[in-house]
């Protein structure tokens, strides 16, 4: 029962929550428009073989983590149908919350959070396609 509950929770809540924590703590609160500047500041600078440098910011790390988590969430979504339905309902809720946060609070009105919100939307749409597409010929549908 508890395993099914955790399987139903969309994994993209992790990078979205991490963004929220970073935006509020680094950016000066929900109503601060400075979140993007703080998240875009380089955390470290990696030298490249050709002599260049690659600045890596907290926003870059969040987006990379979001892509990995979106992939894992999509793979996870191909499981049991009941769990998939609960996952989709929670994903819809997460998308609506992301959209509302982006439209209402200045700290979430950033390109980084927009891309995380887009990942949530694409994960939601892809999850519907994977979960509700007809099975290939000869294969029974999971219940």
N, C-alpha and C positions, 0 to 999 in steps of 0.2 A: 504494500500500500504506500509506504513512504517512498520507496524507490520509484513508483509510478508518479508520485507527486513531484519529485525532483526531476524526473524525465520530462514532465510537462512544462517546467519553467524554461522560458526561452533564455539561452545562454548569452544572448546579446545584451541582457540586462547588466552583465558584468562591465563591459566597456562603457556603457551609458552611465552606470553608477560611478565608475571611476572618473569619467568626465565631470559629472556633477560634483564630486568631492574636490577634484582639482580646480574646477572653475570657482567654486565657493571659497576654497581656502587660499588659492594663489591669486585669483582674480579680484578679490575684495568683496565678495558677496553676490547674491543673485541679481541685484540691480546695477552691478558694475559693468560698464561696457568694455572694460580692459581685459577681459578673460582671454581673448584671442592673442593679445600681445604677450601675456604671461605664458600661455601655452605654446606660443611659437618661439619663445626664447630657447636657444640651444642648451640642451642638457650636457651634451658632449660633442666633440668634433673629432670625427674619424678621418685619419689621413688615407688617401687613395693611392694606388700604385703609380698612377700617372703624375703625382705631385699635387693633386688637388686636395680639397678638404670637404668632408660631408658633415654638415651640422645636423644633428639629430635632436629634435625637440620632443616635448611631452605630447604634443599633438600628433607627431609622426608615430610615436610609440602607441598611442591610443588607436590610431587608424590601422596600423599593422595588426594590433591585437584584435581589433574589430573584424578584420578580414579573416583571420584565423578562426575566431569564435563563430563567425557566420558560416564558415565551411563546416565546422564541427556540429553546429546546430542543424544544418541541412542534412548532414549524414545521420545525426541522431533522429531526425524527423521521419525517417523511413521505417520506423518501428511500428508498434501496435497502433491500430486505428483510433481507439478511444483516447490514448495518450496524445496522439497527433492532433485530435480535435481540441483537447484542452490546451495543448501547446499553441495552436492557432488562435484560440480565444485570448490567451495571455499575450501572444504576439501582437494582436490587434490593440489590446489595451496598452502595451508598451509603445506601439507606434503612435497612438493618439496622445499618450503622455509626452512623448518626444516632440511631437508636432506642437502641442500646447506650450511646452516649455520654450521651444524655439520662438514661438510667436509672442509670448508674454514677457519673458525675462531677458534682459539684455545680455546676461552672462552666457546664455545659450544661443544667442543669435550670431553664431560664428560658422565659418566654413567647415571647421572640424566637426561641430555638432550636426550640421546639415548632412555631412557625409555619413556620420554614424546613424542618423535618422534614415537616410537613404538605404543603408545596409539593413536596418530593421525592416523597412518596406520590402526590399528585394528578398530578404529571408522569408518574410511572410508570404509573398507571392510564390516564390519557389517552393516553399513548404506546402502550399495548397496544390501546386502542380504535382509534386511528388506523392503526396498523400492521397489525392483524389483522382489521379489519372487512372484509367483502366489498366489492369495488369496485362502483361504480354500474353499472347495466346498460349493457352495450356497451363498457365500458372494460376493457382487459386489466390484470392485476395486475403491478406492478413486481417484478422478481426481485432 
